[in-house]
Amino acid sequence: MLWTFAELPDWVESQGLGLSGLGLSGWPPWAEQQRHHHHDAETATLPWRLPAVSGAACAAQRRLRGFAQLSSVEPSALGRRRPQEGLLPRRLSRAAAPFGRGLSVSRVEGRAVVRSAERADPIRRDVFTSVFNNSHLVDLHPVLQGRDAFYFVKDSAWRFHEDVTQLQRLGAAVNTTVHQGDVSDVRLHTPHAVLNLRYGAPPDRERQRILWHAKKHALSQRWAHERQLLLADPHGAAAWSDQDKEHILRAGSAPGYRADYFHPVDAYPELADDPSNLVFRKLS
């Protein structure tokens, strides 16, 4: 049922709220009466005088006016804002691409696809497209010394010398390390990333090798973190026995424990080198 302004005072009275003691006998205002009852000649001839009322009466008037609004949400007293305003970032950050400005690399069906924009440096575009395009891109990107590491694999070992010749065109802009053997490796240090390219190795075996090194690095960080916790509060680490604490403080680790991933890295490969993703289990 939709209440009119003339019926609202009666409804409020029926709820046990006396309006006569608040000086609201003249409610609603004349403008609202005229808007909702402009066809009622008798109501239109009645003048509305503004009574001297208390602050409680003003608050009650605001409540009564709110009854006419079809809204169950109280407006904020602090101000208005758009519903999506809190979801928008205050500032947008720009992360540099691994290959440099104007060059991007994406993983499509396990292989690297290098794309370039018009603003890309022509030499960098030719070199990185020739060397890395269509190579296997491992889905693991650990962080090495504050820079993202990317791992590429090529089945054909004979492309090694040709790619090294191409990479020499970059000059001193990129620090290149070359290792040749049964399995050849090329490592490039750019200002924002570390690019590893291996020749003559199956991609699955390379992924397992990266996982092994990532877990080894995360485990050393986790033991160092446990040692720092013991140095800060020797009695706070309840999970360790007194003998374990002595081993951790003296040698940096405790024997008889195995580190397992809490979240499986097959489902969450980005957590492979995260020390907080490791849990210690005591060997029986």
C-alpha positions in Angstrom: 0.0 0.0 0.0 1.3 3.5 -0.9 0.8 6.1 1.7 0.1 9.7 0.8 1.4 12.7 2.7 -2.0 13.3 4.3 -2.2 9.7 5.6 1.3 9.5 6.9 0.7 11.4 10.2 -2.2 9.0 10.9 0.0 6.0 10.2 2.8 7.4 12.5 0.3 7.9 15.2 -0.9 4.3 14.8 2.6 3.2 15.5 2.5 4.8 19.0 4.5 7.9 18.1 2.9 11.1 19.2 3.4 14.0 16.9 1.4 16.5 18.8 4.1 17.0 21.4 6.7 17.7 18.8 4.9 20.6 17.2 4.4 18.8 13.9 0.7 19.5 13.5 1.5 21.5 10.4 3.3 18.7 8.6 3.6 18.2 5.7 4.8 21.6 4.3 2.6 23.6 2.0 4.7 23.0 -1.1 4.4 19.2 -0.7 0.7 19.4 0.1 0.2 21.5 -3.1 2.2 19.0 -5.2 0.4 15.9 -4.0 -3.1 17.4 -3.5 -3.3 20.1 -6.1 -6.8 18.9 -7.0 -8.0 19.4 -3.4 -9.4 22.9 -3.3 -10.0 22.9 0.5 -6.4 21.9 1.2 -5.0 24.5 -1.2 -6.7 27.3 0.7 -5.2 26.4 4.0 -2.1 28.4 4.7 0.9 26.7 6.3 2.8 28.5 8.9 6.3 27.5 10.0 6.1 26.7 13.7 9.0 27.2 16.2 10.0 23.6 16.9 12.8 21.9 18.6 15.7 20.0 17.0 13.9 16.8 17.7 11.0 18.0 15.6 13.3 18.8 12.7 14.7 15.4 12.9 11.3 13.9 12.9 10.3 16.0 9.9 13.3 14.6 8.0 12.2 11.1 8.9 8.7 11.7 7.7 9.9 13.1 4.4 12.0 10.1 3.9 8.9 7.9 4.0 7.9 9.2 0.6 11.2 7.9 -1.0 11.2 4.4 -2.3 14.6 3.5 -0.8 15.7 1.2 2.0 19.3 2.4 2.0 20.1 5.4 4.2 22.2 7.9 2.3 25.7 8.4 3.7 26.2 11.4 6.0 29.8 11.8 4.8 29.1 12.4 1.2 28.2 10.8 -2.1 30.3 8.8 -4.4 29.8 6.6 -7.4 29.3 2.9 -6.7 32.3 1.9 -8.8 34.5 4.7 -7.4 36.0 2.5 -4.6 36.9 -0.2 -7.1 38.9 2.0 -9.4 42.7 2.3 -8.7 43.9 5.7 -7.6 47.0 5.4 -9.7 48.0 3.2 -12.6 51.5 1.8 -12.7 53.4 0.9 -15.9 55.6 -2.2 -15.8 58.3 -2.4 -18.4 58.1 -5.4 -20.8 60.8 -8.0 -20.6 62.1 -7.3 -24.1 61.9 -3.5 -23.8 59.6 -0.8 -25.0 57.1 -1.7 -27.7 57.8 -5.4 -27.5 55.6 -8.0 -25.8 55.8 -11.7 -25.3 52.8 -14.0 -24.6 52.4 -17.7 -24.1 50.1 -19.4 -26.7 49.8 -23.2 -26.4 53.1 -23.4 -24.6 55.1 -21.4 -27.1 56.3 -17.8 -27.1 54.7 -15.3 -29.4 56.6 -12.0 -29.7 54.6 -9.0 -30.9 55.9 -5.5 -31.6 54.5 -2.0 -31.9 55.5 0.8 -34.2 57.5 2.6 -31.5 59.7 -0.5 -30.9 63.4 -0.2 -31.6 63.9 -1.9 -35.0 67.1 -3.7 -34.0 65.5 -5.1 -30.8 62.4 -6.1 -32.7 64.4 -8.1 -35.3 66.7 -9.7 -32.7 64.1 -10.8 -30.1 61.6 -11.9 -32.8 64.2 -14.0 -34.5 65.6 -15.6 -31.4 62.6 -16.1 -29.1 59.6 -16.3 -31.3 58.0 -19.8 -31.4 60.3 -21.2 -28.7 58.8 -23.1 -25.7 58.0 -20.7 -22.9 58.0 -22.3 -19.4 55.1 -21.3 -17.2 57.3 -20.5 -14.3 58.5 -16.9 -13.6 60.5 -16.8 -10.4 62.1 -13.6 -9.1 65.9 -13.3 -9.2 67.4 -10.4 -7.4 64.3 -8.3 -7.8 63.8 -9.1 -11.5 61.4 -11.5 -13.2 63.0 -14.5 -14.7 61.6 -16.1 -18.0 62.7 -19.5 -19.3 62.7 -20.4 -23.0 63.5 -23.8 -24.5 64.5 -24.7 -28.0 64.5 -28.3 -29.2 67.0 -27.6 -32.0 70.6 -27.2 -30.6 71.9 -26.2 -34.0 70.2 -22.8 -33.6 72.6 -21.9 -30.8 75.3 -20.2 -32.9 72.9 -18.4 -35.1 71.0 -17.0 -32.1 74.2 -15.9 -30.4 75.2 -14.0 -33.6 71.8 -12.3 -33.6 72.1 -11.3 -29.9 75.5 -9.7 -30.5 73.6 -7.0 -32.5 72.2 -5.7 -29.2 75.7 -4.6 -28.1 76.3 -3.4 -24.5 72.6 -2.7 -24.0 72.1 -6.3 -22.8 74.5 -8.3 -20.7 74.7 -11.7 -22.3 76.2 -14.9 -20.8 76.8 -17.9 -23.0 77.5 -21.5 -21.9 78.0 -24.2 -24.5 78.1 -28.0 -23.8 75.8 -31.0 -24.2 73.0 -28.6 -23.2 73.8 -25.0 -24.2 72.5 -21.9 -22.3 72.2 -18.2 -23.1 71.3 -15.8 -20.3 70.4 -12.2 -20.9 70.2 -9.5 -18.2 67.9 -6.6 -19.2 67.1 -3.7 -16.9 63.8 -5.3 -15.9 64.1 -9.1 -16.5 66.4 -12.1 -16.7 65.9 -14.1 -19.9 67.1 -17.7 -20.0 67.3 -19.7 -23.2 68.2 -23.4 -23.2 69.0 -25.5 -26.3 68.6 -29.3 -26.8 66.5 -30.0 -23.7 62.9 -31.2 -23.5 60.5 -28.6 -22.1 59.2 -30.9 -19.4 62.6 -31.7 -18.1 63.5 -28.0 -18.1 60.4 -27.2 -16.1 61.4 -29.8 -13.4 64.9 -28.4 -13.2 63.5 -24.9 -12.7 61.1 -26.2 -10.0 64.0 -27.8 -8.2 66.0 -24.6 -8.1 63.0 -22.5 -7.2 62.1 -24.8 -4.2 65.8 -24.9 -3.1 65.8 -21.1 -3.1 62.5 -20.8 -1.3 63.6 -23.3 1.3 66.8 -21.4 2.2 64.7 -18.2 2.6 62.2 -20.1 4.8 64.9 -21.4 7.1 66.4 -17.9 7.3 63.0 -16.6 8.2 62.5 -19.2 11.0 65.9 -18.3 12.4 65.0 -14.6 12.5 61.8 -15.4 14.3 63.7 -17.4 17.0 66.2 -14.5 17.4 63.4 -12.1 17.9 61.4 -14.3 20.3 62.9 -17.7 21.3 59.8 -18.7 23.2 57.3 -17.7 20.5 58.0 -20.5 18.0 56.0 -23.3 19.8 56.2 -25.7 16.8 59.9 -26.3 17.4 61.4 -28.3 20.2 64.3 -27.0 22.2 66.7 -29.2 20.3 65.3 -27.9 17.0 65.7 -24.3 18.1 69.3 -24.9 19.0 70.0 -26.5 15.5 68.2 -23.6 13.7 70.1 -20.9 15.6 73.5 -22.6 15.3 73.3 -24.2 11.8 70.4 -22.4 10.1 68.1 -25.4 9.8 66.8 -28.4 11.8 67.4 -32.0 10.7 64.6 -34.5 10.3 62.1 -32.2 8.5 60.8 -32.2 5.0 59.5 -29.1 3.2 56.4 -29.6 1.1 54.3 -27.1 -0.9 51.1 -26.1 0.8 49.5 -25.1 -2.5 50.5 -27.4 -5.4 52.7 -25.7 -7.9 51.0 -27.6 -10.8 47.9 -25.5 -10.1 49.8 -22.4 -8.8 53.2 -22.2 -10.6 53.7 -18.6 -9.5 54.1 -19.9 -5.9 57.0 -22.2 -6.7 59.6 -19.8 -5.2 57.4 -18.4 -2.5 58.9 -19.4 1.0 55.5 -18.8 2.6 54.1 -21.7 0.5 56.3 -24.2 2.2 55.3 -26.2 5.3 57.7 -28.4 7.4 56.7 -32.0 8.1 58.7 -34.1 10.6 60.1 -37.3 9.2 59.0 -40.4 11.1 
